[in-house]
Amino acid sequence: MGKKRDDLIGQTGSYTRTFTIIDAHDGEGFGGKPAPVQIRISNNMGETFWTELDDDISLD
């Protein structure tokens, strides 16, 4: 293994994954108030999970 890069520890960033929405439901907040749409996604890393459809997710 190469030299440890302490200068990178703690840095933040973002990366792109390809995903497919495999299920979706209107969100329902406390007291029946609207909430973000909940989507279940399967990504190109073989992971499947639920998340909110928000501004961090870009659809083609």
C-alpha positions as CSV (number, residue, x, y, z in Angstrom):
1,M,0.0,0.0,0.0
2,G,1.3,3.5,-0.8
3,K,1.9,6.4,1.5
4,K,-0.9,7.5,3.7
5,R,-2.5,10.8,2.5
6,D,-3.3,12.7,5.7
7,D,-4.0,15.8,3.7
8,L,-7.2,14.2,2.3
9,I,-8.6,12.9,5.6
10,G,-11.7,14.9,6.5
11,Q,-12.2,16.4,3.0
12,T,-15.8,16.2,1.7
13,G,-17.1,15.9,-1.9
14,S,-19.6,14.2,-4.0
15,Y,-19.7,11.5,-6.6
16,T,-22.2,10.3,-9.2
17,R,-23.9,7.0,-9.3
18,T,-26.3,5.6,-11.9
19,F,-29.6,4.4,-10.4
20,T,-33.1,3.2,-11.3
21,I,-36.2,4.1,-9.4
22,I,-37.9,0.8,-8.6
23,D,-40.7,2.1,-6.3
24,A,-42.1,5.5,-5.3
25,H,-44.7,6.8,-2.9
26,D,-46.1,10.3,-2.1
27,G,-44.7,11.4,1.2
28,E,-46.9,11.9,4.2
29,G,-45.7,14.0,7.1
30,F,-46.8,14.3,10.7
31,G,-50.5,15.1,10.9
32,G,-51.1,14.3,7.2
33,K,-49.1,17.3,6.0
34,P,-47.3,16.9,2.7
35,A,-43.8,15.5,2.8
36,P,-41.1,14.7,0.1
37,V,-41.8,11.8,-2.3
38,Q,-40.1,8.6,-1.1
39,I,-38.3,6.6,-3.7
40,R,-36.7,3.2,-3.6
41,I,-33.6,3.0,-5.8
42,S,-31.3,0.4,-7.1
43,N,-27.8,1.8,-8.0
44,N,-24.9,0.6,-10.1
45,M,-23.1,-0.6,-7.0
46,G,-25.8,-3.3,-6.4
47,E,-27.4,-1.4,-3.4
48,T,-31.1,-1.0,-3.0
49,F,-32.6,1.5,-0.5
50,W,-35.3,4.1,0.2
51,T,-34.5,7.9,0.1
52,E,-36.3,11.2,-0.5
53,L,-36.6,12.7,-3.9
54,D,-35.0,16.1,-3.3
55,D,-32.8,18.7,-4.9
56,D,-29.7,16.5,-4.4
57,I,-31.1,13.9,-6.9
58,S,-31.1,14.7,-10.6
59,L,-33.3,12.7,-13.0
60,D,-32.5,12.5,-16.7
